[in-house]
Amino acid sequence: MARILTSSDCSLCVEFGNAISEEINKQVRSFTVAVEAAQIEGITELVPTYRSVTVHYRPEIIGYARLYEKLNNILNDLTAAEIPPAGEIRVPVLYGGSHGPDLENVAKLHDMTPEEVIKIHTAPVYLNYMLGFLPGFCYLGGLDERIHTPRLTTPRVSIPAGSVGIAGSQTGIYPLTSPGGWQLIGQTPLRLYDPKREKAILVDAGMTMKFYPIDEEEYERIRRENYPEEYTQEGGQKA
Amino acid sequence: MISFRKKGLLTTVQDFGRIGYQRYGMPVCGAMDHFAMALANLLVGNPRGEAVVEATVLGPTIVFDEPEIFAVTGGDFGPTLNGEPIENSRAYRAEAGDTLALPMAKSGARAYIAFAGGLDLEEVMGSRSTFLKGGIGGLDGKPIQDGSVIGLRAPIDDIWDLEERFVPQELLPKYGDEVEVRFTYGPQDDLFSPAGKRTFTTSEYALSDKSDRMGFRMDGPAVERAAGSDGNIISDGICFGAIQVTNSQPIVMMADRQTTGGYPKLGCVIAADLPLLAQLKAGDKVRFRPVSAATAQAVYRRQQKILDKLEKRLALPEPEPEPLCGRFLIRVNGVEYDIYLEEQYDA
């Protein structure tokens, strides 16, 4: 059962459980969509995560008690709410070489060929549970256990934007250049995060993601053309 | 246009921050002391959340190349205009060629300079706030440098009632180097032991020098976890003022905080007291006192009322309504009436 917790005097945290699971995350998304649809005056933003939604609001417009009640009512009606599909993004990746300097090592570590790692990595449809850590950084679920790989012992000082990596049971994409300890297996030419673009961040919480391999030529073409919207299939609504 | 002859220690452009993008992992950023920012803006006739210049401990020196109304609020940096001391929390007119200096914080740690009509900078994702780590917003996503130049969007060199544009002392927060701030418990206060909570609410903490716009590290007694907690949670959202406990040490998450995190949060500093915290310098002392969310909101609304009143006082006077008088010809059911209307004064 969901709990409504105080996370500050300007926000409530609606928590749906204490685990990383698709079932819980689905409730997170349903609730997010339902609160958006309710258009409650005073709410400024919603932050869905693995297992909770932080509801930010302006207490000079709506007080704690009244918002609590409204959210509680939404929770009670939640099971009935139909939610539209969240959409999917297809992410082209140039695996290995200078774009994925750790691919060989990851393959060696698991006693397989780089091609096998690529095959395993591109097979699943990953669920983007949430975004956080960096603008546009997706917390993806669904990495095949066979390629779970520990982080580098010495993190890199600078990882280029678009790098696709593995850290433990997680796989993900660095949306902007930053330091980090992930094992880098490839790079996407898609700009998932571009602050100057109207839709600055392409992926929303609840969307699914699929990787597919490309060659150097296609990498350059996609990078040059820069039509990232082509790779997303919108769901009916955000969230 | 204004140019920065001296950049100061850390001078950035800030407003209310990027609202609505936390779900995409984008930090909010914005002014550390929202109240001081709002005051500065209201004094010069701007909306409360217009972009301002935030100075930190050592302030900038700014030269105006055109006349402009401005105001300095927040910490007392001993501001001068052409070398003459000026008051904090009062609007002034600068002439072309005038130099505004904010030498050094005598009280507080952050000062705000608002410019009438705002700064001519592009909005990125709905805000002009500088996001230092992401390199966006403000002036090229970076702190102000020596020689930086910013245009004025709609400079105003004359404003209604300039002499009246000040904030009375009694309405200003008392910044100190020893403060008490209030907080609400949650969302993970159940992951701390009763003894740990007692430690937190009865001890004095000092602001660590490893603090920045992202987080204020608190040096002081460790906060004990509840039995069964390993000090981690499944990542969830982080609010402005959230008291996150990392390796038993509290860190208050500030304006540039990341949007989500995996450490438990004991509580959150109330919005009305965040300005007091934001004005602390390394080594300053702070105590934390728990209050209910209802109390916190009442205090916050009272603080907002100060801004509402100030806004009303500084608003342009309403123009006198046109007196209703004249001669009207009205046709009703084919009959024409000639009516004279005249305003009457009560005796």
HADDOCK unambig.tbl for C-alpha pairs under 7 A between the chains (distance, minus, plus):
assign (segid A and resid 5 and name CA) (segid B and resid 186 and name CA) 6.60 0.50 0.50
assign (segid A and resid 5 and name CA) (segid B and resid 187 and name CA) 5.46 0.50 0.50
assign (segid A and resid 6 and name CA) (segid B and resid 186 and name CA) 5.26 0.50 0.50
assign (segid A and resid 6 and name CA) (segid B and resid 187 and name CA) 5.47 0.50 0.50
assign (segid A and resid 7 and name CA) (segid B and resid 186 and name CA) 5.15 0.50 0.50
assign (segid A and resid 7 and name CA) (segid B and resid 187 and name CA) 4.79 0.50 0.50
assign (segid A and resid 7 and name CA) (segid B and resid 267 and name CA) 6.78 0.50 0.50
assign (segid A and resid 7 and name CA) (segid B and resid 268 and name CA) 6.66 0.50 0.50
assign (segid A and resid 8 and name CA) (segid B and resid 184 and name CA) 6.18 0.50 0.50
assign (segid A and resid 8 and name CA) (segid B and resid 239 and name CA) 6.91 0.50 0.50
assign (segid A and resid 8 and name CA) (segid B and resid 268 and name CA) 5.10 0.50 0.50
assign (segid A and resid 8 and name CA) (segid B and resid 270 and name CA) 6.79 0.50 0.50
assign (segid A and resid 9 and name CA) (segid B and resid 184 and name CA) 6.83 0.50 0.50
assign (segid A and resid 9 and name CA) (segid B and resid 270 and name CA) 5.88 0.50 0.50
assign (segid A and resid 9 and name CA) (segid B and resid 271 and name CA) 6.80 0.50 0.50
assign (segid A and resid 9 and name CA) (segid B and resid 293 and name CA) 5.25 0.50 0.50
assign (segid A and resid 9 and name CA) (segid B and resid 296 and name CA) 6.11 0.50 0.50
assign (segid A and resid 9 and name CA) (segid B and resid 297 and name CA) 6.22 0.50 0.50
assign (segid A and resid 13 and name CA) (segid B and resid 187 and name CA) 6.85 0.50 0.50
assign (segid A and resid 44 and name CA) (segid B and resid 20 and name CA) 6.92 0.50 0.50
assign (segid A and resid 45 and name CA) (segid B and resid 20 and name CA) 5.11 0.50 0.50
assign (segid A and resid 46 and name CA) (segid B and resid 23 and name CA) 6.78 0.50 0.50
assign (segid A and resid 47 and name CA) (segid B and resid 22 and name CA) 6.17 0.50 0.50
assign (segid A and resid 47 and name CA) (segid B and resid 23 and name CA) 4.56 0.50 0.50
assign (segid A and resid 47 and name CA) (segid B and resid 237 and name CA) 6.49 0.50 0.50
assign (segid A and resid 48 and name CA) (segid B and resid 23 and name CA) 6.28 0.50 0.50
assign (segid A and resid 49 and name CA) (segid B and resid 236 and name CA) 5.49 0.50 0.50
assign (segid A and resid 49 and name CA) (segid B and resid 237 and name CA) 6.86 0.50 0.50
assign (segid A and resid 50 and name CA) (segid B and resid 235 and name CA) 6.97 0.50 0.50
assign (segid A and resid 50 and name CA) (segid B and resid 236 and name CA) 6.97 0.50 0.50
assign (segid A and resid 52 and name CA) (segid B and resid 236 and name CA) 6.64 0.50 0.50
assign (segid A and resid 54 and name CA) (segid B and resid 237 and name CA) 6.01 0.50 0.50
assign (segid A and resid 59 and name CA) (segid B and resid 297 and name CA) 6.10 0.50 0.50
assign (segid A and resid 60 and name CA) (segid B and resid 301 and name CA) 5.71 0.50 0.50
assign (segid A and resid 64 and name CA) (segid B and resid 294 and name CA) 6.69 0.50 0.50
assign (segid A and resid 131 and name CA) (segid B and resid 23 and name CA) 6.23 0.50 0.50
assign (segid A and resid 131 and name CA) (segid B and resid 24 and name CA) 5.26 0.50 0.50
assign (segid A and resid 131 and name CA) (segid B and resid 25 and name CA) 5.11 0.50 0.50
assign (segid A and resid 132 and name CA) (segid B and resid 24 and name CA) 6.57 0.50 0.50
assign (segid A and resid 132 and name CA) (segid B and resid 25 and name CA) 3.90 0.50 0.50
assign (segid A and resid 132 and name CA) (segid B and resid 259 and name CA) 5.74 0.50 0.50
assign (segid A and resid 132 and name CA) (segid B and resid 260 and name CA) 5.36 0.50 0.50
assign (segid A and resid 133 and name CA) (segid B and resid 25 and name CA) 6.10 0.50 0.50
assign (segid A and resid 133 and name CA) (segid B and resid 258 and name CA) 5.84 0.50 0.50
assign (segid A and resid 133 and name CA) (segid B and resid 259 and name CA) 6.58 0.50 0.50
assign (segid A and resid 133 and name CA) (segid B and resid 260 and name CA) 6.25 0.50 0.50
assign (segid A and resid 134 and name CA) (segid B and resid 25 and name CA) 5.37 0.50 0.50
assign (segid A and resid 134 and name CA) (segid B and resid 26 and name CA) 6.54 0.50 0.50
assign (segid A and resid 135 and name CA) (segid B and resid 24 and name CA) 5.91 0.50 0.50
assign (segid A and resid 135 and name CA) (segid B and resid 25 and name CA) 4.17 0.50 0.50
assign (segid A and resid 135 and name CA) (segid B and resid 26 and name CA) 4.33 0.50 0.50
assign (segid A and resid 136 and name CA) (segid B and resid 24 and name CA) 5.42 0.50 0.50
assign (segid A and resid 136 and name CA) (segid B and resid 25 and name CA) 5.62 0.50 0.50
assign (segid A and resid 137 and name CA) (segid B and resid 25 and name CA) 6.49 0.50 0.50
assign (segid A and resid 195 and name CA) (segid B and resid 124 and name CA) 6.60 0.50 0.50
assign (segid A and resid 195 and name CA) (segid B and resid 125 and name CA) 6.86 0.50 0.50
assign (segid A and resid 196 and name CA) (segid B and resid 124 and name CA) 6.75 0.50 0.50
assign (segid A and resid 201 and name CA) (segid B and resid 24 and name CA) 6.71 0.50 0.50
assign (segid A and resid 204 and name CA) (segid B and resid 24 and name CA) 6.60 0.50 0.50
